């Protein structure tokens, strides 16, 4: 959906993109994000406590966690949560909703986003949407349309991508049961483990088509300006000249001495604006899993898991057992 949405941040170029990022610069700082960590941890715990011994990691944990988090951070009241979740799941790349249904859902969602923004203008609080409304750069703030677009982008970009990394990361850990057990025994390893999950599994999609604006020299020759390319971030994060034994999954890879940063969140002007939020959500998701379900294991043959064929590539379901 975001690929065909011209106002989405990922589809903008300077000067509009530069202005947008400049205004938003202080909104997603680590200090702001850390204020929400206890609530994200609580939501993750509540979801795990609600599942039985056997459950689907996709439907019962990975999808509802980022949906609830972003709705709560934006100040969406709980009596509207299911409605908002219905809209967002309609826009998932794996959704079978028709084009007409998506168009109607988009219109309804944007109308609600405007209503939510107006309510926060008249009744300000300390939600993420209040930070968006207050965001300024030398007096320049976001217009109503830009605020609405940002709310839509946050819900969409932060929903499927984060959910996919939870599922892909869990599947990878279940393929390496000894490493899952090590995280359960040493939860302090969760933070570096998340970085390895992001490197090894991210970004979970084929990336965005881009047009080169000037000639670029690469090992295979010159790519001339005007060429349309599809950068492969997954390949970059598995470059043997950068990462030793890159196909090996190792939750300790990013412990100790500073390691080469991965590119799961991109690089340069389009580096993911919500990277700090996504990273914190993933840390709390996996911390909840390994501490509350230390004996988690797969209920099905992991080599036979059916994967989606949408823009974001992830298992359609992942059946697991608590212990």
C-alpha positions as CSV (number, residue, x, y, z in Angstrom):
1,X,0.0,0.0,0.0
2,X,2.8,2.5,0.9
3,X,4.5,1.8,-2.4
4,X,1.5,3.4,-4.3
5,X,0.9,6.2,-1.8
6,X,2.8,9.3,-3.1
7,X,2.6,11.2,0.1
8,X,4.3,8.4,2.1
9,X,7.7,9.5,3.5
10,X,9.5,6.7,1.6
11,X,8.2,8.0,-1.7
12,X,9.3,11.7,-1.2
13,X,12.4,13.4,-2.4
14,X,14.1,16.7,-1.4
15,X,13.1,19.4,-0.6
16,X,9.8,18.0,0.7
17,X,11.5,15.0,2.2
18,X,14.2,17.1,3.8
19,X,11.7,19.4,5.4
20,X,9.5,16.5,6.7
21,X,12.5,14.8,8.3
22,X,13.8,18.1,9.8
23,X,10.5,18.7,11.5
24,X,10.2,15.1,12.7
25,X,13.8,14.8,13.9
26,X,13.2,15.1,17.6
27,X,10.0,12.9,17.7
28,X,11.6,9.5,17.7
29,X,14.6,10.0,19.8
30,X,15.7,7.2,22.2
31,X,14.6,9.3,25.2
32,X,11.0,9.6,23.9
33,X,10.9,5.9,22.9
34,X,12.2,4.8,26.3
35,X,9.2,6.4,28.0
36,X,6.9,3.8,26.3
37,X,9.0,0.7,26.9
38,X,7.2,-0.3,30.1
39,X,3.8,-0.2,28.3
40,X,5.2,-2.2,25.3
41,X,6.5,-4.8,27.7
42,X,3.2,-5.0,29.5
43,X,1.3,-5.5,26.2
44,X,3.7,-8.2,25.1
45,X,3.2,-10.0,28.5
46,X,-0.6,-9.7,28.3
47,X,-0.7,-11.2,24.8
48,X,1.5,-14.2,25.9
49,X,-0.6,-14.7,29.0
50,X,-3.7,-14.9,26.9
51,X,-2.5,-17.7,24.6
52,X,-2.9,-21.3,25.5
53,X,-0.2,-24.0,25.3
54,X,-0.6,-24.1,21.6
55,X,-1.0,-21.1,19.4
56,X,-0.2,-19.4,16.1
57,X,2.7,-17.0,16.5
58,X,1.4,-14.8,13.6
59,X,-2.2,-14.4,14.6
60,X,-1.9,-14.5,18.4
61,X,1.2,-12.5,19.0
62,X,3.2,-11.0,16.1
63,X,0.3,-9.2,14.4
64,X,-1.6,-7.9,17.5
65,X,1.5,-6.6,19.3
66,X,2.6,-3.8,17.0
67,X,-1.1,-3.0,16.2
68,X,-1.8,-2.5,19.9
69,X,1.4,-0.6,20.5
70,X,1.0,1.9,17.8
71,X,-2.6,2.4,18.6
72,X,-1.9,3.1,22.2
73,X,1.0,5.3,21.4
74,X,-1.1,7.4,19.1
75,X,-3.9,7.6,21.7
76,X,-6.5,5.5,19.8
77,X,-9.1,4.6,22.4
78,X,-9.6,0.9,23.0
79,X,-13.2,1.0,21.9
80,X,-11.9,1.9,18.4
81,X,-9.0,-0.5,18.4
82,X,-10.7,-3.4,16.6
83,X,-11.9,-1.0,13.9
84,X,-8.5,0.4,13.4
85,X,-6.9,-3.0,13.4
86,X,-9.4,-4.1,10.7
87,X,-8.4,-1.2,8.5
88,X,-4.7,-1.8,8.9
89,X,-4.9,-5.6,8.2
90,X,-6.8,-4.7,5.1
91,X,-3.7,-3.0,3.9
92,X,-1.3,-5.8,4.6
93,X,0.6,-7.0,1.5
94,X,-0.8,-10.5,2.1
95,X,-4.4,-9.3,2.4
96,X,-6.9,-10.6,-0.2
97,X,-9.1,-7.4,0.1
98,X,-10.2,-6.0,-3.2
99,X,-9.0,-2.7,-4.6
100,X,-12.4,-1.2,-4.0
101,X,-12.4,-2.4,-0.4
102,X,-9.0,-1.0,0.2
103,X,-9.9,2.3,-1.3
104,X,-13.0,2.5,1.0
105,X,-10.9,1.4,4.0
106,X,-8.3,4.1,3.2
107,X,-11.0,6.8,3.0
108,X,-12.5,5.7,6.3
109,X,-9.2,5.4,8.0
110,X,-8.0,8.8,6.9
111,X,-11.3,10.3,8.1
112,X,-10.8,8.8,11.5
113,X,-7.1,9.9,11.6
114,X,-8.3,13.5,11.1
115,X,-10.9,13.1,13.8
116,X,-8.1,11.7,16.1
117,X,-5.8,14.6,15.3
118,X,-8.6,17.2,16.0
119,X,-9.4,15.5,19.4
120,X,-5.8,15.7,20.4
121,X,-5.6,19.4,19.4
122,X,-8.5,20.2,21.7
123,X,-7.5,17.7,24.4
124,X,-3.7,17.5,24.3
125,X,-1.9,14.7,26.2
126,X,1.4,13.0,26.0
127,X,0.8,10.5,23.3
128,X,2.9,10.1,20.1
129,X,0.3,12.1,18.1
130,X,0.7,15.0,20.5
131,X,4.4,15.0,19.7
132,X,3.6,15.0,16.0
133,X,1.3,17.9,16.4
134,X,3.9,19.8,18.4
135,X,6.8,19.0,16.1
136,X,8.4,22.2,14.8
137,X,11.5,23.4,13.0
138,X,12.0,27.1,13.4
139,X,8.2,27.5,13.6
140,X,7.5,25.3,10.6
141,X,5.1,22.4,11.5
142,X,3.2,19.7,9.7
143,X,0.1,20.6,7.8
144,X,-3.2,18.8,8.5
145,X,-2.7,16.6,5.4
146,X,0.9,15.9,6.4
147,X,-0.2,14.9,9.9
148,X,-2.8,12.6,8.5
149,X,-0.3,11.0,6.1
150,X,2.2,10.5,9.0
151,X,-0.4,8.8,11.2
152,X,-1.3,6.5,8.3
153,X,2.4,5.8,7.5
154,X,3.3,5.1,11.2
155,X,0.4,2.6,11.5
156,X,1.1,0.9,8.2
157,X,4.9,0.9,8.2
158,X,5.2,-0.1,11.8
159,X,2.6,-2.9,11.7
160,X,3.5,-5.4,9.0
161,X,7.3,-4.9,9.1
162,X,7.6,-5.3,12.8
163,X,5.2,-8.3,12.9
164,X,7.2,-9.9,10.1
165,X,10.4,-9.5,12.0
166,X,8.9,-11.1,15.2
167,X,7.8,-14.1,13.2
168,X,10.9,-14.4,11.1
169,X,13.1,-14.0,14.2
170,X,11.1,-16.6,16.2
171,X,11.3,-19.1,13.3
172,X,15.0,-18.6,13.1
173,X,15.5,-19.1,16.8
174,X,13.3,-22.2,16.7
175,X,15.6,-23.5,14.0
176,X,18.5,-23.0,16.4
177,X,16.9,-24.3,19.6
178,X,20.2,-24.1,21.5
179,X,20.3,-20.3,20.9
180,X,16.7,-19.9,22.0
181,X,17.6,-21.8,25.2
182,X,20.6,-19.6,25.7
183,X,18.4,-16.4,25.5
184,X,16.0,-18.0,27.9
185,X,18.8,-18.6,30.3
186,X,20.4,-15.2,29.7
187,X,17.8,-12.6,28.8
188,X,20.4,-9.9,28.8
189,X,21.4,-11.3,25.4
190,X,18.1,-10.2,23.8
191,X,19.3,-6.8,22.7
192,X,22.3,-8.1,20.6
193,X,20.1,-11.0,19.5
194,X,17.6,-8.5,18.0
195,X,20.4,-6.9,16.0
196,X,21.4,-10.3,14.6
197,X,17.7,-11.1,13.8
198,X,17.5,-7.7,12.0
199,X,20.8,-8.4,10.1
200,X,20.0,-12.0,9.3
201,X,16.3,-11.7,8.5
202,X,15.7,-8.1,7.7
203,X,14.3,-6.1,6.2
204,X,11.8,-8.8,5.1
205,X,11.0,-7.3,1.7
206,X,12.6,-6.9,-1.7
207,X,13.0,-3.1,-1.1
208,X,11.9,-0.2,-3.1
209,X,12.6,0.6,-6.7
210,X,14.9,3.7,-7.0
211,X,16.1,5.7,-10.0
212,X,19.8,6.6,-9.9
213,X,20.5,10.4,-10.3
214,X,24.2,10.2,-11.1
215,X,26.6,7.6,-12.5
216,X,27.6,5.0,-9.8
217,X,30.7,2.8,-9.9
218,X,30.3,-0.7,-8.6
219,X,32.5,-3.8,-8.9
220,X,30.7,-4.9,-12.0
221,X,31.1,-1.6,-13.8
222,X,29.2,1.7,-14.1
223,X,25.5,2.1,-13.5
224,X,24.5,5.1,-15.6
225,X,22.3,7.9,-14.2
226,X,18.6,7.3,-14.9
227,X,18.8,3.6,-14.3
228,X,16.1,2.1,-12.2
229,X,17.5,-0.3,-9.6
230,X,16.2,-2.5,-6.8
231,X,18.8,-2.4,-3.9
232,X,19.1,-5.6,-2.0
233,X,19.7,-4.8,1.6
234,X,19.5,-8.5,2.6
235,X,22.5,-9.2,0.3
236,X,24.4,-6.3,1.8
237,X,23.9,-7.7,5.3
238,X,25.2,-11.0,4.1
239,X,28.3,-9.6,2.4
240,X,31.3,-11.9,3.5
241,X,33.7,-8.9,3.1
242,X,31.7,-7.2,5.9
243,X,30.4,-9.9,8.1
244,X,32.4,-13.0,9.0
245,X,30.6,-16.2,8.0
246,X,27.4,-14.2,7.2
247,X,25.0,-17.1,6.7
248,X,25.6,-18.2,10.2
249,X,22.9,-17.1,12.6
250,X,24.6,-16.1,15.9
251,X,22.7,-14.3,18.7
252,X,26.1,-13.2,20.2
253,X,27.4,-11.6,17.0
254,X,26.7,-8.1,18.2
255,X,27.9,-8.5,21.8
256,X,31.2,-7.2,23.1
257,X,33.2,-5.0,20.8
258,X,31.3,-2.6,18.4
259,X,30.2,-4.5,15.3
260,X,29.6,-3.3,11.8
261,X,26.1,-1.8,11.7
262,X,23.5,-3.7,9.6
263,X,21.3,-2.1,7.0
264,X,17.9,-3.5,8.1
265,X,16.6,0.0,8.7
266,X,18.2,1.4,5.5
267,X,20.9,4.1,5.3
268,X,21.2,7.8,4.5
269,X,18.3,10.2,4.1
270,X,15.7,7.4,4.1
271,X,17.0,5.7,7.2
272,X,13.9,4.4,8.9
273,X,12.4,7.2,11.0
274,X,10.8,4.7,13.4
275,X,13.9,2.6,13.9
276,X,14.2,3.3,17.6
277,X,10.6,2.4,18.1
278,X,10.8,-0.8,16.1
279,X,14.0,-1.9,17.8
280,X,12.4,-1.3,21.2
281,X,9.3,-3.3,20.3
282,X,11.4,-6.2,19.0
283,X,13.5,-6.2,22.2
284,X,10.4,-6.4,24.4
285,X,8.7,-9.0,22.1
286,X,11.6,-11.4,22.3
287,X,12.3,-10.6,26.0
288,X,8.7,-11.6,26.8
289,X,8.9,-14.8,24.7
290,X,12.1,-16.1,26.1
291,X,11.3,-15.3,29.8
292,X,7.6,-16.3,29.8
293,X,7.9,-19.3,27.3
294,X,11.4,-20.7,27.9
295,X,10.5,-24.0,26.4
296,X,8.8,-22.7,23.2
297,X,9.1,-25.0,20.3
298,X,7.5,-25.6,16.9
299,X,4.4,-27.7,16.4
300,X,5.1,-28.3,12.7
301,X,7.9,-29.0,10.3
302,X,9.7,-25.6,10.0
303,X,10.9,-26.5,6.5
304,X,7.3,-26.9,5.4
305,X,6.1,-23.5,6.7
306,X,4.1,-21.6,4.0
307,X,5.4,-18.1,3.3
308,X,3.5,-15.1,2.0
309,X,4.1,-13.9,-1.5
310,X,3.4,-10.2,-0.8
311,X,5.7,-7.3,-0.6
312,X,6.8,-8.3,2.9
313,X,7.9,-11.9,2.9
314,X,7.0,-13.8,6.1
315,X,5.3,-17.1,7.3
316,X,1.5,-17.0,6.9
317,X,1.3,-18.9,10.2
318,X,3.8,-20.4,12.7
319,X,2.3,-23.0,15.0
320,X,4.1,-23.2,18.3
321,X,3.8,-24.9,21.7
322,X,4.6,-23.2,24.9
323,X,6.5,-26.1,26.6
